[in-house]
Amino acid sequence: MKVSDLFKFKNEEIKMLHLTMIAFFVSFVTWFNMAPLATTIMKSQGWLEADHLALLAVMNVALTIPARVIIGSLLDRFGPRIVFSMLLITMSIPTFIFAFGNDWTQLAISRLVLSSIGAGFVIGIRMVSEWFPPKSVGFAEGFYAGWGNFGSAFAAMTLPWVALTMFGGDNGWRYAIAMTGVICLVYGIIYFKLAKDTPDGKAYMIPKSAHAIEVSSWKDLIQLILWTIPLMGALALLTWRADNTGLLPNTFTNLLYGVLIVALIYQIIRILLVNVPILKKGVPEDDKYNFKNVAALNTTYFANFGAELAVVSMLPMFFEMTWGISATAAGILGSTFAFVNLFARPLGGILSDRLGNRKNVMLFYMSGITIGFAVMGLMNGAWPIFLAVVITILTSVFVQGAEGSTFAIIPMIKKRITGQIAGMAGAYGNVGSVTYLLILSFVTPSVFFFILSAGAFISLICCWSWLEEPKGSFADDYEMSSVDKSLADEPVSIPKKAVSSFQNNM
């Protein structure tokens, strides 16, 4: 697949790629519609204070972690078309509630629910893998994620102008946010009408169970349980951060901790209920896969996407404080880290497709992140700012490219559970951001960059030790096991009923 192929809109796979990229773009515009308007919101609502905004920022990511896991399961069972459509349409509701909310309860609960829209990213990973063969899926996934992720930057650039210029007045921010809800709602309907889960004549492979990831051995079962624990641990960290604002009653905080413990126990039980019967029966040799590949990619997304979210939040202040430049100039320089996403993430996918060994590309990128952040840790005010910006951009190229390389591999680990694997890896990206942002509150920027470098190095070791080159990495189609073929022959009645019911209600 070439860059020029992206403009061949008559090709159905290109049409699906763009439709899905736009859906992801819309979800990110909606997800990040509060941050660029935060100060405006605080001024218009006399009772809102900085602590309220800090708590809203925590709530804006709180449910993204479990939502990515849940959406991954729903995606594998019902298909990306209906799941993405329902997510966009459903999330327009809390968007409207937040836009026109007048008290703390409305703002807080709507923002908490709206954080689930961050799971939209996972859906497109499976959709793109259905339309593009292994030999070109890396570039397709990189384009989808890189340009879709631009939605957050687009929101930051346009929503303040929309609020102040198009609408104006004290309520301009309300109409700007409500506008993103309208776009979300309308595009959810458009996506449902125009998208297709698979090309004509191709079966949509579903897992044996969508309640938990299938594993192939008892050892892998233990690993899956162990890798599930940090997902709830990150939510506990978010709860702790929210509690530090002083805006949550202690009884409510304790209740949240209790809910997380119960949720973890419930998830472990589901893992056991799904996998113990499978393992007792025995997994056919041609259907086995090693969970250590999933674990390795969990670490990469923790170390690259987690670092990206953390760095983007602190980089403008770092430039301003270190070189004494204006806040505006610092914001522009800091934004370069995110803008690189437009070409660097697709580049990671292209290299993964074309260099003949996806594991080596992953190792190359993680090595680059390790070195890049280590050099950034050495930067200080004595350095020419031009050199600092160049190093920052180069590091960002490796960070974003590693993200593209990660999701160039995920569809090939176990095709029928791509959604669940992508959901777990995607959730680990958010775990990384929560962990790194917490660390940032205790250390200097220089030490923080060294910690990011150490995280990337640990992931590099994990990938070198655990990650295997996927079978059929550059083939014209994905490999099917004997179980895949048997599942493909089974009627998929529940999803069809779900689609029919959804269509009748529209």
Beta strands, then each sheet from edge to edge (+ up, - down):
end
